[in-house]
Amino acid sequence: MNSKLSNNIKAEAINLGFFACGIAQAAPVDEKVAEALKHWLDKGGNAGMSYMNNYTDKRLDPRLLMDGVKSIVSVAMNYTPAHPMPEEGYQFAAYALGQDYHDVMKEKLRLLASKFGFEDELHSNNPNANHCRIFVDSGPVLERYWAEKAGLGWTGRNHQLIIPKAGSMFFLGELFLDVELEYDKPMRNHCGTCHACIDHCPTHALQQHGPYTTFDANRCISYQTIENRGDIPEAIAKQMGDCIYGCDRCQQSCPWNRFAQPNHIPELQPKPELLDMTREDWEQLSVEKYRKLFKGSAVKRAKYEGLIRNISAIKNRKK
């Protein structure tokens, strides 16, 4: 195992702006995790996100995603907002305030890979080179699982990765490498008896069943305001509060997030014109203004029509 290269990769990851970096051995996922995922999909816990039914074999065995992969470098980037939306206005999930995290993370992972001479397996013409693949919420990869295996933190009852003394507001990404490295030890779960996230989920998307916490995307405000392309159910609209894109309540209630520190990554800072938007501005939002505000933003996932639908759901909900 190459401890020197492992340490150098971790140091460079921090230098590039990642909050944490760990390394896991590429192998099939644990049997219990595999069975839990299959059960969740069979029960329709993924709601209308049918793409999550695709490539289950690859989700459960990363070796099917890249020839010769031996190591998975897992990184986390802090997105705790330094400049949140004004309290009196409509709200967005914190992760969506800056530029699209897919682009920001992938560029930094490309820099990390190239620093140590790794070439993208999909675009390399050199069979003698060391190869890599980069994933940022963009392939069939169980990101929280590999972050756990790499020792970054644990998956909490809110189904988010929690990093000790730092919280859960982190983007995750992976660098698959075809070399053996020094592997980190998984961290044990530190949620204890706390179930604040379950208690504070207004739509009961999180539920405790014995020792396990289940997640039903159909009930989740984030799913309904971002992924759902149909009407928002009235029961969900009543619980949206002022959130017109996503929901952070299961994270805001987590005691570990009291340790969260605001991020200062330039690409993740909100545009001043976004923070200046009033409720009236949002309710009169034009297509042109939408495109200007969210150029290069993850908010475009919901599309203009979806954002207008979310605003209308809040305005028109029955008291």
C-alpha positions in Angstrom: 0.0 0.0 0.0 1.4 3.4 -1.0 1.1 5.5 2.1 3.2 8.4 0.7 0.9 8.8 -2.3 -2.2 8.4 -0.1 -1.0 11.3 2.2 -0.1 13.5 -0.8 -3.5 13.0 -2.3 -5.2 13.9 0.9 -3.0 17.0 1.4 -3.7 18.2 -2.2 -7.4 17.7 -1.8 -7.4 20.0 1.2 -5.3 22.5 -0.7 -7.9 22.5 -3.5 -10.6 23.4 -1.0 -12.1 20.1 0.0 -13.0 19.9 3.7 -12.1 16.3 4.1 -10.6 13.4 2.1 -10.4 9.7 2.8 -9.6 6.5 0.9 -11.5 3.2 0.7 -10.7 -0.1 -1.0 -12.9 -0.7 -4.1 -15.0 -3.8 -3.4 -18.6 -4.9 -3.5 -20.8 -3.1 -0.9 -21.7 -4.9 2.3 -24.5 -7.4 1.9 -26.8 -5.7 4.4 -26.5 -2.4 2.5 -27.2 -4.1 -0.8 -30.3 -5.8 0.6 -31.5 -2.5 2.2 -31.1 -0.7 -1.2 -33.0 -3.4 -3.1 -35.8 -3.4 -0.5 -36.1 0.4 -0.7 -36.3 0.4 -4.5 -38.8 -2.5 -4.5 -41.1 -0.5 -2.1 -40.9 2.6 -4.3 -39.1 4.7 -1.8 -37.4 6.5 -4.7 -40.8 7.9 -5.8 -40.6 9.2 -9.4 -36.8 9.0 -9.6 -36.9 6.0 -11.9 -33.2 6.5 -12.8 -32.3 5.1 -9.4 -33.6 1.7 -10.6 -30.9 1.7 -13.3 -27.5 0.0 -13.0 -28.2 -1.5 -9.6 -25.4 -4.0 -10.2 -22.9 -1.2 -10.7 -24.2 0.7 -7.6 -23.4 -2.4 -5.6 -20.0 -3.2 -7.1 -17.8 -0.2 -8.2 -15.5 -2.6 -10.0 -18.1 -2.7 -12.7 -17.8 1.0 -13.3 -14.1 1.1 -14.0 -11.7 -1.6 -15.2 -9.0 -2.2 -12.7 -10.2 0.2 -10.0 -8.6 -0.6 -6.7 -9.1 2.6 -4.6 -11.9 5.1 -4.1 -10.9 8.5 -2.9 -13.9 10.2 -1.2 -14.0 14.0 -0.8 -16.3 16.3 1.0 -16.8 20.0 0.3 -18.5 22.3 2.8 -21.6 24.3 1.6 -22.8 25.8 4.8 -23.9 29.2 3.7 -22.0 32.3 4.7 -24.8 34.4 3.2 -28.3 32.8 3.6 -31.5 34.0 2.0 -33.2 36.8 3.9 -35.5 35.4 6.6 -38.5 37.3 5.4 -38.3 36.0 1.9 -38.7 32.7 0.1 -36.1 30.1 0.9 -33.8 27.7 -1.0 -32.0 24.7 0.2 -28.5 25.8 1.2 -26.7 23.6 -1.4 -28.3 25.5 -4.3 -27.3 29.1 -3.4 -24.1 29.1 -5.4 -22.9 27.6 -8.7 -23.8 24.1 -9.6 -21.8 21.8 -7.3 -21.4 19.2 -10.0 -19.3 21.5 -12.0 -17.3 23.0 -9.1 -16.5 19.6 -7.6 -15.7 17.9 -10.9 -13.2 20.6 -11.8 -11.4 20.3 -8.5 -11.3 16.5 -8.8 -9.9 16.8 -12.3 -7.1 19.0 -10.9 -6.5 16.5 -8.1 -6.2 13.6 -10.5 -4.0 15.4 -13.0 -1.7 16.5 -10.1 -0.7 12.8 -9.7 -0.7 11.9 -13.3 -4.0 10.0 -13.5 -5.9 10.2 -16.8 -9.6 9.8 -17.3 -10.3 6.3 -18.3 -13.0 7.4 -20.7 -10.8 9.8 -22.6 -7.3 8.4 -22.3 -5.5 6.9 -25.3 -2.5 5.8 -23.2 -2.8 2.2 -22.1 0.3 2.6 -19.9 -1.0 5.5 -17.9 -2.7 5.3 -14.5 -6.4 5.8 -15.0 -9.2 7.4 -13.0 -12.9 8.1 -13.1 -14.6 11.0 -11.5 -18.1 11.0 -10.0 -20.1 13.8 -8.4 -23.7 12.7 -7.9 -23.6 11.8 -11.6 -23.3 8.0 -11.7 -24.5 4.9 -10.0 -22.3 5.4 -6.9 -23.4 5.1 -3.3 -21.7 8.3 -2.2 -22.5 8.2 1.5 -21.5 4.6 1.8 -18.1 5.2 0.3 -17.6 8.3 2.4 -18.3 6.2 5.4 -15.9 3.5 4.3 -13.2 6.2 3.7 -13.6 7.3 7.3 -15.1 10.8 6.6 -18.2 10.3 8.9 -21.3 8.3 9.3 -24.8 8.3 7.7 -27.2 9.8 10.2 -30.9 9.2 10.7 -31.5 12.1 8.3 -29.8 9.9 5.6 -27.1 12.6 5.3 -23.4 12.0 5.9 -22.4 13.6 9.2 -18.8 14.7 9.8 -18.0 15.0 13.5 -17.6 18.5 14.7 -18.6 19.8 11.3 -22.2 18.7 10.5 -23.9 17.4 7.4 -23.9 20.3 4.9 -21.3 18.7 2.5 -21.1 17.8 -1.2 -19.6 14.4 -1.8 -17.5 13.3 -4.7 -15.3 10.3 -5.7 -12.1 9.7 -7.5 -11.8 6.0 -8.7 -8.1 5.1 -9.1 -6.4 1.9 -10.5 -3.7 1.9 -7.8 -3.6 0.4 -4.3 -3.4 3.0 -1.6 -3.5 3.1 2.2 -7.1 2.7 3.3 -8.8 4.5 6.1 -11.0 2.9 8.8 -14.8 3.5 8.8 -16.2 5.6 11.6 -18.9 4.3 14.0 -22.3 6.0 14.1 -22.6 8.8 16.7 -26.3 9.6 16.4 -26.9 7.7 19.7 -30.5 8.0 20.8 -31.1 11.4 19.1 -34.0 11.5 16.5 -34.4 15.3 16.2 -34.3 15.0 12.4 -37.3 12.6 12.5 -39.2 14.8 14.9 -38.7 17.9 12.7 -39.5 16.4 9.3 -42.9 18.1 8.7 -44.1 15.5 6.2 -42.8 12.4 8.0 -40.5 11.4 5.1 -38.2 10.0 7.8 -39.7 7.3 10.1 -38.2 5.1 12.7 -38.8 1.4 12.4 -37.0 -0.5 15.1 -33.2 0.2 14.7 -33.7 1.5 11.2 -34.8 4.9 9.8 -36.7 4.7 6.5 -36.9 7.5 3.9 -39.9 7.9 1.6 -39.1 10.4 -1.2 -42.8 10.7 -2.0 -43.2 12.6 1.3 -40.1 14.7 1.0 -40.4 18.4 0.3 -37.0 18.4 -1.5 -38.3 15.6 -3.9 -41.6 17.4 -4.4 -40.1 20.8 -5.2 -37.1 19.6 -7.3 -37.6 16.2 -8.9 -41.4 15.9 -9.1 -42.8 17.1 -12.4 -46.4 17.0 -11.5 -48.6 19.0 -9.1 -47.5 19.2 -5.4 -49.9 17.4 -3.2 -51.9 19.7 -0.9 -50.7 17.9 2.2 -47.1 18.6 1.2 -47.8 22.2 0.2 -49.2 22.9 3.7 -45.8 21.9 5.2 -43.5 23.7 2.8 -43.2 26.9 4.9 -41.4 29.4 2.6 -39.2 26.8 0.9 -39.6 27.1 -2.9 -36.6 24.8 -3.7 -35.6 22.0 -1.4 -35.8 21.8 2.3 -33.1 21.7 5.0 -35.2 21.0 8.1 -33.7 17.6 8.8 -30.3 19.2 8.7 -31.1 22.3 10.6 -32.4 20.2 13.5 -29.3 18.0 13.7 -27.2 18.9 16.8 -24.0 18.2 14.9 -24.7 21.2 12.6 -24.2 23.6 15.5 -20.5 23.0 14.7 -20.9 23.9 11.1 -18.7 26.8 9.8 -19.7 29.0 6.8 -18.0 28.1 3.6 -15.8 30.7 1.9 -15.5 29.0 -1.5 -16.0 31.8 -4.1 -18.0 29.5 -6.5 -20.5 28.6 -3.8 -21.4 32.1 -2.8 -24.9 33.4 -3.8 -25.2 36.2 -6.4 -26.1 39.5 -4.8 -29.1 39.8 -7.0 -30.4 36.5 -5.7 -30.2 37.7 -2.1 -31.9 41.0 -3.1 -35.1 39.2 -4.4 -38.2 40.0 -2.5 -41.3 37.9 -2.3 -43.0 40.1 -4.8 -40.0 39.7 -7.2 -40.3 36.0 -7.0 -44.0 36.0 -7.6 -43.5 38.1 -10.8 -40.4 36.1 -11.9 -40.0 36.1 -15.7 -38.2 33.5 -17.8 -35.5 36.0 -18.6 -34.9 36.8 -15.0 -34.9 33.2 -14.0 -32.2 32.4 -16.6 -30.1 35.2 -15.4 -30.4 34.3 -11.7 -29.7 30.6 -12.2 -27.2 30.4 -15.0 -24.8 27.7 -14.0 -26.9 26.8 -10.9 -28.3 23.5 -9.7 -31.7 25.3 -9.3 -32.2 24.7 -13.1 -32.9 21.1 -12.1 -36.5 22.2 -11.2 -36.9 24.3 -14.4 -38.7 27.6 -14.6 -42.1 25.9 -14.6 -41.2 23.9 -11.5 -40.1 27.0 -9.6 -43.3 28.9 -10.5 -45.3 25.9 -9.5 -43.6 25.8 -6.1 -44.3 29.5 -5.5 -47.9 29.1 -6.5 -48.3 26.1 -4.2 -47.2 28.3 -1.2 -49.4 31.3 -2.3 -52.5 29.2 -3.0 -52.3 26.6 -0.2 -55.4 26.2 1.9 -55.0 27.4 5.4 
